[in-house]
Amino acid sequence: MHHTGIRLRWAGLVVLAFLLRSGDAHEVIDETPDATVKPGLAIWYQVDPTWPQRPDGIEWGAVPGIAVDSDDRVWVYTRAEPPIQVYNAEGKLVRAFGQGLIGTAHHIKIDVDNNVWVTDIGNHVVIQFSPQGQILRQLGVRGEAGNDQRHFNKPTDIAVTPEGDVFVSDGYGNNRVVHYDHNGKFVKSWGKLGSGPGEFHLPHAIAIDSTGRLYVADRSNARIQVFDQDGKFIQQWRNLVVPWGFAVTPNDEIWVCGSSPMPPPSAGKMLGIPPRDQLLMKLDRSGRVLQLWAVPKGEDQKEQPGQLNWVHGMAVDSHGNLYAGDITGKRAQKFIRHE
């Protein structure tokens, strides 16, 4: 018994010493970082609540499309009149046009000559404008839905090569990609409804990098598919994001906006509707995530600056600032890069 008591007392002293060392005996631990060591700072963004300064009479509805041209002018594509509005980096209106031409705006792209391409899911057409607003070309038959060389069924987005070839994600109705040459002549199409490689369930956006690879936002399959220009499947990036829109920088950073993957929708619903959160994600050409920024989701009709609600399109300017347009929030916003 005597030896047992000694062992118990020693065990108690060991436990007490451990508690004192671990701080559980009310020891005050200084958690202040060493001010002489500079931390590794992450890139972050801050909304500019003053951008843009819309003049009286210029309205916004839902803003599904937004793009930046080579002069850092911002092209806002909205479901209001006028549907195409151009602002400079400081937020001043440069021009607006397209009154009476657009049924339902979707995505907008700028080609290497600063011509403007828009998709109109209401009229089943793709339209090319000059920077001043003159119609240069129309693909599709206005007011007619179809699935052939001349018709689209609610086309969602466009990717244009430097040589002028056009790739259209013919998304809501046909689940395919359509290729036209620089003269607007049909080349080929690929894709059908499904979840296998080269199949689509709502190809909602399309983009192209400097090597000519095509990226398709296969939204209801919650993945991004990558193809060459012949339609050959290269790879797919799953389990990252429900993709809604793209922006590709000159050094091939692949930005995508959307929301986190979600459970399968109920009957009659689309995946990601309504989105549970709002994500802006940057990837490299291999699909590796380089940066992720989760933006606070706004409450319907109570959105605050810096929140997004159903983010639909995004763009990046030459300084790395981000622009985003959303559907329910009915606005475009500028987010200034900091690091």
Helices and strands as residue ranges (DSSP letters): H 2-22, E 44-47, E 65-68, E 74-77, E 84-87, E 93-97, E 105-110, E 116-120, E 125-129, E 135-139, E 157-160, E 166-170, E 176-180, E 186-190, E 203-208, E 214-218, G 219-221, E 223-227, E 233-238, E 242-248, E 254-259, E 278-283, E 289-295, E 311-316, E 322-326, E 331-338
